[in-house]
Amino acid sequence: MVAIIILVGGWFFTGSQPNDITSLIQNISRSTLNQTKNVNATSELAKLDYHSGEQSFIEINHNKATLNPTKWQSNHVVYSDLDNANRTSRGNIAYLESRNLASDENRVRQYVEPTGWHQKFIDRQPIINRGHLIAYSISKGINTDGSYNPHDTSGDQNNPKNLFTQTAFSNQRIQTIFEQKIRDALKDGKRVIFFSRPIFRGSELMARGIHLEAISTDKSLNFNVYLFNVQPNVKFDYATGRSTIDRGMKVPEP
């Protein structure tokens, strides 16, 4: 069963400020209107700790986006500036349509190293990826300034404003599920608003997770999830991005 965190208008309603999923859900269920307070959603997500064996993502606001589908006016992406630590902590929002679907034939070598980048191979497999906030596969024709260029046949690639250090599991096993939902909607000719924001705790250089929301203008596509930035058999120091092998770290397949 997928855990659900309730958001109202982009805000959490919780009692105390727990640091793990179980206590957060318990506090929500115990809360009453007289006991609750509004807490910024991003800061509350940053307090969540992942524990071995827990599910790798959670639903926010009953899996319903807080995005307004009427805001889709033109095909473009708003790339936020990096913060003072050069992190993509402010998130990006994309207004997408079918012409943004990109093929893999124009991919190039990735060379940008986001904050917290310390690659390591375990069992001959890389443990981290250059995670895209707005995926290459849904950003064809989008320039680094966010505008659409019909002569650009590639998706977004080496754009520092669109990358963060993401575990291979989070990127390839979880985020791709939700990106496929967007690709399917675009293939059906729908217009989609997609918001993606890595969640950092304090001054840490590696994100604890990533918050994804998407809605199509006809509302047939609608999701709101938080993915933990975790990897089986690996323990991360999120302050630096460095890692150690931990065979006791279990992350179930979604």
PyRosetta script that sets phi, psi and omega in degrees:
from pyrosetta import init, pose_from_sequence

init()
pose = pose_from_sequence("MVAIIILVGGWFFTGSQPNDITSLIQNISRSTLNQTKNVNATSELAKLDYHSGEQSFIEINHNKATLNPTKWQSNHVVYSDLDNANRTSRGNIAYLESRNLASDENRVRQYVEPTGWHQKFIDRQPIINRGHLIAYSISKGINTDGSYNPHDTSGDQNNPKNLFTQTAFSNQRIQTIFEQKIRDALKDGKRVIFFSRPIFRGSELMARGIHLEAISTDKSLNFNVYLFNVQPNVKFDYATGRSTIDRGMKVPEP")
pose.set_psi(1, 137.7)
pose.set_omega(1, -178.8)
pose.set_phi(2, -86.1)
pose.set_psi(2, 129.3)
pose.set_omega(2, 177.1)
pose.set_phi(3, -67.8)
pose.set_psi(3, 149.2)
pose.set_omega(3, -178.7)
pose.set_phi(4, -125.4)
pose.set_psi(4, 129.4)
pose.set_omega(4, 172.9)
pose.set_phi(5, -109.2)
pose.set_psi(5, 132.6)
pose.set_omega(5, -173.9)
pose.set_phi(6, -90.0)
pose.set_psi(6, 126.0)
pose.set_omega(6, 174.7)
pose.set_phi(7, -118.3)
pose.set_psi(7, 135.4)
pose.set_omega(7, 175.0)
pose.set_phi(8, -121.9)
pose.set_psi(8, 112.5)
pose.set_omega(8, -179.0)
pose.set_phi(9, 60.5)
pose.set_psi(9, 31.5)
pose.set_omega(9, 178.0)
pose.set_phi(10, 86.2)
pose.set_psi(10, 12.1)
pose.set_omega(10, -178.8)
pose.set_phi(11, -126.2)
pose.set_psi(11, 146.4)
pose.set_omega(11, 173.9)
pose.set_phi(12, -81.8)
pose.set_psi(12, 146.9)
pose.set_omega(12, 167.4)
pose.set_phi(13, -112.7)
pose.set_psi(13, 102.1)
pose.set_omega(13, 179.7)
pose.set_phi(14, -135.6)
pose.set_psi(14, 168.2)
pose.set_omega(14, 175.6)
pose.set_phi(15, -87.1)
pose.set_psi(15, -96.0)
pose.set_omega(15, 177.2)
pose.set_phi(16, -77.3)
pose.set_psi(16, -169.8)
pose.set_omega(16, -177.2)
pose.set_phi(17, -117.9)
pose.set_psi(17, 82.5)
pose.set_omega(17, -175.5)
pose.set_phi(18, -72.9)
pose.set_psi(18, 164.1)
pose.set_omega(18, -178.8)
pose.set_phi(19, -117.1)
pose.set_psi(19, 15.4)
pose.set_omega(19, 173.1)
pose.set_phi(20, -147.1)
pose.set_psi(20, 165.2)
pose.set_omega(20, -173.0)
pose.set_phi(21, -62.7)
pose.set_psi(21, -46.6)
pose.set_omega(21, -174.3)
pose.set_phi(22, -58.9)
pose.set_psi(22, -49.8)
pose.set_omega(22, -178.3)
pose.set_phi(23, -68.7)
pose.set_psi(23, -31.0)
pose.set_omega(23, 177.6)
pose.set_phi(24, -63.0)
pose.set_psi(24, -47.9)
pose.set_omega(24, 179.6)
pose.set_phi(25, -63.8)
pose.set_psi(25, -40.2)
pose.set_omega(25, 178.8)
pose.set_phi(26, -62.7)
pose.set_psi(26, -41.8)
pose.set_omega(26, -179.9)
pose.set_phi(27, -65.2)
pose.set_psi(27, -38.3)
pose.set_omega(27, 177.7)
pose.set_phi(28, -61.8)
pose.set_psi(28, -44.4)
pose.set_omega(28, -176.9)
pose.set_phi(29, -68.5)
pose.set_psi(29, -27.0)
pose.set_omega(29, -179.4)
pose.set_phi(30, -85.6)
pose.set_psi(30, -18.2)
pose.set_omega(30, -171.7)
pose.set_phi(31, -70.1)
pose.set_psi(31, 149.4)
pose.set_omega(31, 170.1)
pose.set_phi(32, -123.1)
pose.set_psi(32, 170.1)
pose.set_omega(32, -178.4)
pose.set_phi(33, -59.6)
pose.set_psi(33, -33.1)
pose.set_omega(33, -178.4)
pose.set_phi(34, -76.3)
pose.set_psi(34, -16.6)
pose.set_omega(34, -175.5)
pose.set_phi(35, -103.9)
pose.set_psi(35, -10.8)
pose.set_omega(35, -173.3)
pose.set_phi(36, -86.8)
pose.set_psi(36, 162.4)
pose.set_omega(36, 173.1)
pose.set_phi(37, -146.7)
pose.set_psi(37, 154.8)
pose.set_omega(37, -179.9)
pose.set_phi(38, -82.6)
pose.set_psi(38, 130.4)
pose.set_omega(38, 178.9)
pose.set_phi(39, -127.1)
pose.set_psi(39, 135.4)
pose.set_omega(39, -179.9)
pose.set_phi(40, -55.6)
pose.set_psi(40, 129.7)
pose.set_omega(40, -173.4)
pose.set_phi(41, -59.8)
pose.set_psi(41, -42.4)
pose.set_omega(41, -177.6)
pose.set_phi(42, -63.7)
pose.set_psi(42, -45.4)
pose.set_omega(42, -179.5)
pose.set_phi(43, -66.5)
pose.set_psi(43, -33.0)
pose.set_omega(43, 179.4)
pose.set_phi(44, -70.8)
pose.set_psi(44, -41.1)
pose.set_omega(44, 176.5)
pose.set_phi(45, -62.1)
pose.set_psi(45, -36.9)
pose.set_omega(45, -178.1)
pose.set_phi(46, -64.7)
pose.set_psi(46, -20.3)
pose.set_omega(46, -179.4)
pose.set_phi(47, -83.5)
pose.set_psi(47, -10.9)
pose.set_omega(47, -177.6)
pose.set_phi(48, -73.1)
pose.set_psi(48, 131.4)
pose.set_omega(48, 174.4)
pose.set_phi(49, -104.2)
pose.set_psi(49, 139.7)
pose.set_omega(49, 175.6)
pose.set_phi(50, -91.9)
pose.set_psi(50, 138.2)
pose.set_omega(50, 177.0)
pose.set_phi(51, -119.7)
pose.set_psi(51, 141.6)
pose.set_omega(51, -177.1)
pose.set_phi(52, -48.7)
pose.set_psi(52, 132.5)
pose.set_omega(52, 177.1)
pose.set_phi(53, 92.6)
pose.set_psi(53, -12.8)
pose.set_omega(53, 178.9)
pose.set_phi(54, -75.6)
pose.set_psi(54, 163.4)
pose.set_omega(54, 178.1)
pose.set_phi(55, -65.5)
pose.set_psi(55, 152.8)
pose.set_omega(55, -170.7)
pose.set_phi(56, -87.0)
pose.set_psi(56, -9.2)
pose.set_omega(56, 175.4)
pose.set_phi(57, -149.1)
pose.set_psi(57, 159.7)
pose.set_omega(57, 179.0)
pose.set_phi(58, -131.7)
pose.set_psi(58, 153.9)
pose.set_omega(58, 177.3)
pose.set_phi(59, -89.2)
pose.set_psi(59, 143.1)
pose.set_omega(59, 178.1)
pose.set_phi(60, -112.4)
pose.set_psi(60, 137.8)
pose.set_omega(60, 174.4)
pose.set_phi(61, 54.3)
pose.set_psi(61, 46.1)
pose.set_omega(61, -178.8)
pose.set_phi(62, 56.5)
pose.set_psi(62, 31.6)
pose.set_omega(62, 178.5)
pose.set_phi(63, 65.4)
pose.set_psi(63, 25.4)
pose.set_omega(63, 179.0)
pose.set_phi(64, -109.9)
pose.set_psi(64, 129.0)
pose.set_omega(64, -179.8)
pose.set_phi(65, -67.3)
pose.set_psi(65, 150.1)
pose.set_omega(65, 174.3)
pose.set_phi(66, -97.4)
pose.set_psi(66, 7.6)
pose.set_omega(66, 179.5)
pose.set_phi(67, -75.6)
pose.set_psi(67, 149.7)
pose.set_omega(67, 179.6)
pose.set_phi(68, -99.4)
pose.set_psi(68, 110.5)
pose.set_omega(68, -175.9)
pose.set_phi(69, -63.2)
pose.set_psi(69, -19.9)
pose.set_omega(69, 179.8)
pose.set_phi(70, -74.8)
pose.set_psi(70, -8.7)
pose.set_omega(70, -180.0)
pose.set_phi(71, -78.8)
pose.set_psi(71, -8.9)
pose.set_omega(71, 177.5)
pose.set_phi(72, -70.6)
pose.set_psi(72, 111.3)
pose.set_omega(72, -179.3)
pose.set_phi(73, -119.3)
pose.set_psi(73, -37.1)
pose.set_omega(73, -179.3)
pose.set_phi(74, -151.8)
pose.set_psi(74, 158.7)
pose.set_omega(74, -177.4)
pose.set_phi(75, -79.4)
pose.set_psi(75, 106.9)
pose.set_omega(75, 178.8)
pose.set_phi(76, -165.2)
pose.set_psi(76, 172.4)
pose.set_omega(76, 175.8)
pose.set_phi(77, -127.4)
pose.set_psi(77, 137.5)
pose.set_omega(77, 173.8)
pose.set_phi(78, -99.0)
pose.set_psi(78, 105.5)
pose.set_omega(78, 177.2)
pose.set_phi(79, -91.6)
pose.set_psi(79, 117.1)
pose.set_omega(79, 178.8)
pose.set_phi(80, -73.4)
pose.set_psi(80, 150.0)
pose.set_omega(80, 175.0)
pose.set_phi(81, -66.2)
pose.set_psi(81, 151.9)
pose.set_omega(81, 174.1)
pose.set_phi(82, -64.3)
pose.set_psi(82, 151.1)
pose.set_omega(82, 177.8)
pose.set_phi(83, -79.7)
pose.set_psi(83, -174.0)
pose.set_omega(83, -175.6)
pose.set_phi(84, -65.6)
pose.set_psi(84, -17.4)
pose.set_omega(84, 177.6)
pose.set_phi(85, -100.3)
pose.set_psi(85, 12.6)
pose.set_omega(85, -179.4)
pose.set_phi(86, 65.7)
pose.set_psi(86, 28.6)
pose.set_omega(86, 179.1)
pose.set_phi(87, -101.4)
pose.set_psi(87, 154.5)
pose.set_omega(87, 176.0)
pose.set_phi(88, -90.1)
pose.set_psi(88, 55.9)
pose.set_omega(88, -172.5)
pose.set_phi(89, -84.0)
pose.set_psi(89, -9.3)
pose.set_omega(89, -174.6)
pose.set_phi(90, -93.8)
pose.set_psi(90, -15.0)
pose.set_omega(90, 176.1)
pose.set_phi(91, 83.7)
pose.set_psi(91, 158.1)
pose.set_omega(91, 178.6)
pose.set_phi(92, -124.9)
pose.set_psi(92, 150.9)
pose.set_omega(92, 178.1)
pose.set_phi(93, -128.8)
pose.set_psi(93, 132.5)
pose.set_omega(93, -175.3)
pose.set_phi(94, -118.7)
pose.set_psi(94, 139.2)
pose.set_omega(94, 175.0)
pose.set_phi(95, -112.4)
pose.set_psi(95, 102.5)
pose.set_omega(95, -164.3)
pose.set_phi(96, -112.4)
pose.set_psi(96, 155.1)
pose.set_omega(96, 171.6)
pose.set_phi(97, -146.0)
pose.set_psi(97, -179.9)
pose.set_omega(97, -169.5)
pose.set_phi(98, -60.4)
pose.set_psi(98, -29.9)
pose.set_omega(98, -178.5)
pose.set_phi(99, -68.2)
pose.set_psi(99, -8.0)
pose.set_omega(99, 178.5)
pose.set_phi(100, -87.7)
pose.set_psi(100, -2.7)
pose.set_omega(100, 178.2)
pose.set_phi(101, -71.3)
pose.set_psi(101, 122.8)
pose.set_omega(101, -175.5)
pose.set_phi(102, -112.3)
pose.set_psi(102, 148.4)
pose.set_omega(102, 174.8)
pose.set_phi(103, -95.6)
pose.set_psi(103, 164.6)
pose.set_omega(103, -176.7)
pose.set_phi(104, -77.6)
pose.set_psi(104, -9.7)
pose.set_omega(104, -171.5)
pose.set_phi(105, -65.5)
pose.set_psi(105, -21.0)
pose.set_omega(105, -178.1)
pose.set_phi(106, -103.4)
pose.set_psi(106, 12.4)
pose.set_omega(106, 177.0)
pose.set_phi(107, -67.3)
pose.set_psi(107, 144.9)
pose.set_omega(107, 177.2)
pose.set_phi(108, -123.6)
pose.set_psi(108, 172.0)
pose.set_omega(108, 179.7)
pose.set_phi(109, -64.0)
pose.set_psi(109, 135.2)
pose.set_omega(109, 178.1)
pose.set_phi(110, -87.9)
pose.set_psi(110, 133.0)
pose.set_omega(110, -177.9)
pose.set_phi(111, -129.5)
pose.set_psi(111, -13.5)
pose.set_omega(111, 179.5)
pose.set_phi(112, -66.7)
pose.set_psi(112, 135.0)
pose.set_omega(112, 175.9)
pose.set_phi(113, -112.0)
pose.set_psi(113, 101.9)
pose.set_omega(113, 179.9)
pose.set_phi(114, -66.5)
pose.set_psi(114, 168.9)
pose.set_omega(114, 177.6)
pose.set_phi(115, -58.4)
pose.set_psi(115, 143.7)
pose.set_omega(115, 180.0)
pose.set_phi(116, 78.9)
pose.set_psi(116, 15.9)
pose.set_omega(116, -176.0)
pose.set_phi(117, -82.8)
pose.set_psi(117, 108.8)
pose.set_omega(117, 175.4)
pose.set_phi(118, -141.4)
pose.set_psi(118, 89.5)
pose.set_omega(118, -175.4)
pose.set_phi(119, -69.8)
pose.set_psi(119, 144.9)
pose.set_omega(119, 176.9)
pose.set_phi(120, -149.2)
pose.set_psi(120, 149.8)
pose.set_omega(120, 178.6)
pose.set_phi(121, -113.6)
pose.set_psi(121, 129.0)
pose.set_omega(121, 176.4)
pose.set_phi(122, -124.0)
pose.set_psi(122, 128.8)
pose.set_omega(122, -173.7)
pose.set_phi(123, 53.7)
pose.set_psi(123, 37.3)
pose.set_omega(123, 177.3)
pose.set_phi(124, 68.3)
pose.set_psi(124, 14.5)
pose.set_omega(124, 179.8)
pose.set_phi(125, -118.0)
pose.set_psi(125, 138.5)
pose.set_omega(125, 177.4)
pose.set_phi(126, -66.9)
pose.set_psi(126, 143.7)
pose.set_omega(126, -177.8)
pose.set_phi(127, -96.2)
pose.set_psi(127, -15.7)
pose.set_omega(127, 178.9)
pose.set_phi(128, -129.1)
pose.set_psi(128, 155.6)
pose.set_omega(128, 175.8)
pose.set_phi(129, -126.3)
pose.set_psi(129, 164.3)
pose.set_omega(129, 167.1)
pose.set_phi(130, -83.9)
pose.set_psi(130, 95.9)
pose.set_omega(130, -175.8)
pose.set_phi(131, -76.7)
pose.set_psi(131, 131.0)
pose.set_omega(131, 176.7)
pose.set_phi(132, -90.3)
pose.set_psi(132, 134.4)
pose.set_omega(132, 171.6)
pose.set_phi(133, -67.6)
pose.set_psi(133, -51.4)
pose.set_omega(133, 174.3)
pose.set_phi(134, -107.6)
pose.set_psi(134, 114.2)
pose.set_omega(134, -169.5)
pose.set_phi(135, -60.6)
pose.set_psi(135, 148.0)
pose.set_omega(135, 173.5)
pose.set_phi(136, -52.0)
pose.set_psi(136, -43.3)
pose.set_omega(136, -171.5)
pose.set_phi(137, -68.3)
pose.set_psi(137, -12.6)
pose.set_omega(137, -179.5)
pose.set_phi(138, -123.4)
pose.set_psi(138, 20.7)
pose.set_omega(138, -176.8)
pose.set_phi(139, -128.8)
pose.set_psi(139, 27.0)
pose.set_omega(139, 177.9)
pose.set_phi(140, -58.3)
pose.set_psi(140, 132.1)
pose.set_omega(140, 176.5)
pose.set_phi(141, 84.2)
pose.set_psi(141, -2.9)
pose.set_omega(141, -178.7)
pose.set_phi(142, -88.9)
pose.set_psi(142, 120.4)
pose.set_omega(142, 177.8)
pose.set_phi(143, -75.3)
pose.set_psi(143, 169.7)
pose.set_omega(143, 179.7)
pose.set_phi(144, -66.1)
pose.set_psi(144, -18.0)
pose.set_omega(144, 175.5)
pose.set_phi(145, -87.7)
pose.set_psi(145, -0.4)
pose.set_omega(145, 176.4)
pose.set_phi(146, 94.1)
pose.set_psi(146, -8.0)
pose.set_omega(146, -179.4)
pose.set_phi(147, -83.7)
pose.set_psi(147, 159.8)
pose.set_omega(147, 179.8)
pose.set_phi(148, -91.5)
pose.set_psi(148, 133.0)
pose.set_omega(148, 177.6)
pose.set_phi(149, -125.2)
pose.set_psi(149, 110.0)
pose.set_omega(149, -176.3)
pose.set_phi(150, -63.3)
pose.set_psi(150, -16.1)
pose.set_omega(150, -179.3)
pose.set_phi(151, -88.1)
pose.set_psi(151, -7.3)
pose.set_omega(151, 179.3)
pose.set_phi(152, -94.8)
pose.set_psi(152, 112.1)
pose.set_omega(152, -176.5)
pose.set_phi(153, -94.8)
pose.set_psi(153, 3.9)
pose.set_omega(153, -178.9)
pose.set_phi(154, -100.9)
pose.set_psi(154, 160.0)
pose.set_omega(154, 170.2)
pose.set_phi(155, -89.8)
pose.set_psi(155, 176.0)
pose.set_omega(155, 179.8)
pose.set_phi(156, -65.4)
pose.set_psi(156, 134.7)
pose.set_omega(156, -177.1)
pose.set_phi(157, -130.0)
pose.set_psi(157, -87.3)
pose.set_omega(157, -174.5)
pose.set_phi(158, -91.7)
pose.set_psi(158, 59.4)
pose.set_omega(158, 179.9)
pose.set_phi(159, -106.9)
pose.set_psi(159, 108.3)
pose.set_omega(159, -177.5)
pose.set_phi(160, -56.5)
pose.set_psi(160, -26.3)
pose.set_omega(160, -179.7)
pose.set_phi(161, -77.3)
pose.set_psi(161, -2.0)
pose.set_omega(161, -175.6)
pose.set_phi(162, -127.7)
pose.set_psi(162, 19.5)
pose.set_omega(162, -176.0)
pose.set_phi(163, -132.2)
pose.set_psi(163, 148.5)
pose.set_omega(163, 171.5)
pose.set_phi(164, -150.0)
pose.set_psi(164, 162.1)
pose.set_omega(164, 178.9)
pose.set_phi(165, -75.9)
pose.set_psi(165, 111.2)
pose.set_omega(165, -175.8)
pose.set_phi(166, -122.6)
pose.set_psi(166, 140.9)
pose.set_omega(166, 178.0)
pose.set_phi(167, -66.1)
pose.set_psi(167, 152.6)
pose.set_omega(167, 178.6)
pose.set_phi(168, -60.8)
pose.set_psi(168, -37.2)
pose.set_omega(168, -180.0)
pose.set_phi(169, -66.2)
pose.set_psi(169, -48.0)
pose.set_omega(169, -179.3)
pose.set_phi(170, -60.7)
pose.set_psi(170, -40.1)
pose.set_omega(170, -177.4)
pose.set_phi(171, -74.8)
pose.set_psi(171, -51.1)
pose.set_omega(171, -169.8)
pose.set_phi(172, -90.6)
pose.set_psi(172, -20.2)
pose.set_omega(172, -177.8)
pose.set_phi(173, -106.2)
pose.set_psi(173, -27.7)
pose.set_omega(173, -175.4)
pose.set_phi(174, -112.9)
pose.set_psi(174, -58.5)
pose.set_omega(174, -173.8)
pose.set_phi(175, -60.9)
pose.set_psi(175, -34.4)
pose.set_omega(175, -179.4)
pose.set_phi(176, -61.5)
pose.set_psi(176, -27.3)
pose.set_omega(176, 177.7)
pose.set_phi(177, -61.4)
pose.set_psi(177, -45.2)
pose.set_omega(177, -176.3)
pose.set_phi(178, -78.9)
pose.set_psi(178, -32.0)
pose.set_omega(178, 174.2)
pose.set_phi(179, -65.1)
pose.set_psi(179, -34.7)
pose.set_omega(179, 177.9)
pose.set_phi(180, -65.5)
pose.set_psi(180, -35.7)
pose.set_omega(180, 176.0)
pose.set_phi(181, -60.1)
pose.set_psi(181, -40.3)
pose.set_omega(181, 178.5)
pose.set_phi(182, -68.1)
pose.set_psi(182, -44.8)
pose.set_omega(182, 178.9)
pose.set_phi(183, -58.8)
pose.set_psi(183, -42.1)
pose.set_omega(183, 179.8)
pose.set_phi(184, -62.8)
pose.set_psi(184, -41.0)
pose.set_omega(184, 179.0)
pose.set_phi(185, -64.9)
pose.set_psi(185, -42.0)
pose.set_omega(185, 179.2)
pose.set_phi(186, -65.6)
pose.set_psi(186, -38.7)
pose.set_omega(186, 177.5)
pose.set_phi(187, -62.0)
pose.set_psi(187, -29.2)
pose.set_omega(187, 178.4)
pose.set_phi(188, -84.1)
pose.set_psi(188, 6.6)
pose.set_omega(188, 177.0)
pose.set_phi(189, 83.4)
pose.set_psi(189, 13.0)
pose.set_omega(189, -179.2)
pose.set_phi(190, -84.7)
pose.set_psi(190, 155.1)
pose.set_omega(190, 172.4)
pose.set_phi(191, -99.8)
pose.set_psi(191, 138.4)
pose.set_omega(191, -170.6)
pose.set_phi(192, -131.5)
pose.set_psi(192, 138.6)
pose.set_omega(192, 168.2)
pose.set_phi(193, -104.3)
pose.set_psi(193, 129.2)
pose.set_omega(193, -175.7)
pose.set_phi(194, -131.8)
pose.set_psi(194, 125.4)
pose.set_omega(194, 177.9)
pose.set_phi(195, -116.3)
pose.set_psi(195, 134.3)
pose.set_omega(195, -177.0)
pose.set_phi(196, -138.9)
pose.set_psi(196, 128.0)
pose.set_omega(196, -176.6)
pose.set_phi(197, -144.1)
pose.set_psi(197, 114.5)
pose.set_omega(197, 172.1)
pose.set_phi(198, -63.9)
pose.set_psi(198, 142.3)
pose.set_omega(198, -177.1)
pose.set_phi(199, -110.2)
pose.set_psi(199, 114.6)
pose.set_omega(199, 179.7)
pose.set_phi(200, -105.5)
pose.set_psi(200, 146.4)
pose.set_omega(200, 174.6)
pose.set_phi(201, -99.1)
pose.set_psi(201, 116.2)
pose.set_omega(201, 179.0)
pose.set_phi(202, 57.2)
pose.set_psi(202, -128.6)
pose.set_omega(202, -176.9)
pose.set_phi(203, -96.9)
pose.set_psi(203, 12.9)
pose.set_omega(203, -178.9)
pose.set_phi(204, -60.6)
pose.set_psi(204, 148.9)
pose.set_omega(204, -175.9)
pose.set_phi(205, -93.1)
pose.set_psi(205, -17.7)
pose.set_omega(205, 178.0)
pose.set_phi(206, -112.4)
pose.set_psi(206, 132.6)
pose.set_omega(206, -177.6)
pose.set_phi(207, -67.5)
pose.set_psi(207, 143.9)
pose.set_omega(207, 175.0)
pose.set_phi(208, -76.5)
pose.set_psi(208, -24.0)
pose.set_omega(208, -178.8)
pose.set_phi(209, -176.6)
pose.set_psi(209, -171.4)
pose.set_omega(209, 178.2)
pose.set_phi(210, -141.0)
pose.set_psi(210, 135.2)
pose.set_omega(210, -179.2)
pose.set_phi(211, -99.2)
pose.set_psi(211, 124.5)
pose.set_omega(211, -178.3)
pose.set_phi(212, -122.5)
pose.set_psi(212, 132.1)
pose.set_omega(212, 173.1)
pose.set_phi(213, -134.4)
pose.set_psi(213, 141.9)
pose.set_omega(213, 175.1)
pose.set_phi(214, -149.7)
pose.set_psi(214, 146.8)
pose.set_omega(214, 175.0)
pose.set_phi(215, -150.2)
pose.set_psi(215, 139.0)
pose.set_omega(215, 174.1)
pose.set_phi(216, -90.3)
pose.set_psi(216, 159.7)
pose.set_omega(216, -176.2)
pose.set_phi(217, -65.3)
pose.set_psi(217, -22.5)
pose.set_omega(217, 175.9)
pose.set_phi(218, -95.1)
pose.set_psi(218, 2.5)
pose.set_omega(218, 176.2)
pose.set_phi(219, 67.8)
pose.set_psi(219, 10.3)
pose.set_omega(219, 177.3)
pose.set_phi(220, -71.9)
pose.set_psi(220, -28.8)
pose.set_omega(220, 171.0)
pose.set_phi(221, -101.1)
pose.set_psi(221, 128.0)
pose.set_omega(221, -176.4)
pose.set_phi(222, -162.6)
pose.set_psi(222, 108.9)
pose.set_omega(222, 175.3)
pose.set_phi(223, -146.5)
pose.set_psi(223, 160.5)
pose.set_omega(223, -177.4)
pose.set_phi(224, -154.7)
pose.set_psi(224, 104.4)
pose.set_omega(224, -172.0)
pose.set_phi(225, -137.9)
pose.set_psi(225, 160.0)
pose.set_omega(225, 173.4)
pose.set_phi(226, -124.0)
pose.set_psi(226, 125.0)
pose.set_omega(226, -179.0)
pose.set_phi(227, -105.3)
pose.set_psi(227, 129.6)
pose.set_omega(227, 176.4)
pose.set_phi(228, -76.2)
pose.set_psi(228, 138.1)
pose.set_omega(228, -179.2)
pose.set_phi(229, -90.1)
pose.set_psi(229, 75.6)
pose.set_omega(229, -173.5)
pose.set_phi(230, -130.3)
pose.set_psi(230, 163.0)
pose.set_omega(230, -176.2)
pose.set_phi(231, -141.5)
pose.set_psi(231, 131.7)
pose.set_omega(231, 175.6)
pose.set_phi(232, -57.0)
pose.set_psi(232, 139.9)
pose.set_omega(232, 175.2)
pose.set_phi(233, 70.2)
pose.set_psi(233, 14.6)
pose.set_omega(233, -177.3)
pose.set_phi(234, -135.8)
pose.set_psi(234, 139.1)
pose.set_omega(234, 172.5)
pose.set_phi(235, -115.6)
pose.set_psi(235, 129.0)
pose.set_omega(235, -176.9)
pose.set_phi(236, -105.6)
pose.set_psi(236, 144.6)
pose.set_omega(236, 165.2)
pose.set_phi(237, -95.8)
pose.set_psi(237, 99.9)
pose.set_omega(237, -173.0)
pose.set_phi(238, -68.2)
pose.set_psi(238, -18.4)
pose.set_omega(238, 177.4)
pose.set_phi(239, -64.3)
pose.set_psi(239, -33.9)
pose.set_omega(239, -176.2)
pose.set_phi(240, -119.0)
pose.set_psi(240, -23.8)
pose.set_omega(240, -173.8)
pose.set_phi(241, 91.6)
pose.set_psi(241, -3.9)
pose.set_omega(241, 179.2)
pose.set_phi(242, -74.3)
pose.set_psi(242, 160.0)
pose.set_omega(242, -171.7)
pose.set_phi(243, -142.4)
pose.set_psi(243, 161.3)
pose.set_omega(243, 173.9)
pose.set_phi(244, -134.7)
pose.set_psi(244, 152.9)
pose.set_omega(244, 176.8)
pose.set_phi(245, -71.6)
pose.set_psi(245, 132.1)
pose.set_omega(245, 177.6)
pose.set_phi(246, -141.9)
pose.set_psi(246, 94.7)
pose.set_omega(246, -176.6)
pose.set_phi(247, -66.5)
pose.set_psi(247, -11.8)
pose.set_omega(247, 177.4)
pose.set_phi(248, -83.5)
pose.set_psi(248, -8.0)
pose.set_omega(248, 179.5)
pose.set_phi(249, -81.4)
pose.set_psi(249, 109.8)
pose.set_omega(249, -179.5)
pose.set_phi(250, -109.0)
pose.set_psi(250, 131.1)
pose.set_omega(250, 177.2)
pose.set_phi(251, -128.0)
pose.set_psi(251, 106.4)
pose.set_omega(251, -177.3)
pose.set_phi(252, -64.2)
pose.set_psi(252, 148.3)
pose.set_omega(252, 173.2)
pose.set_phi(253, -64.8)
pose.set_psi(253, 142.1)
pose.set_omega(253, -179.8)
pose.set_phi(254, -69.1)
pose.dump_pdb("model.pdb")
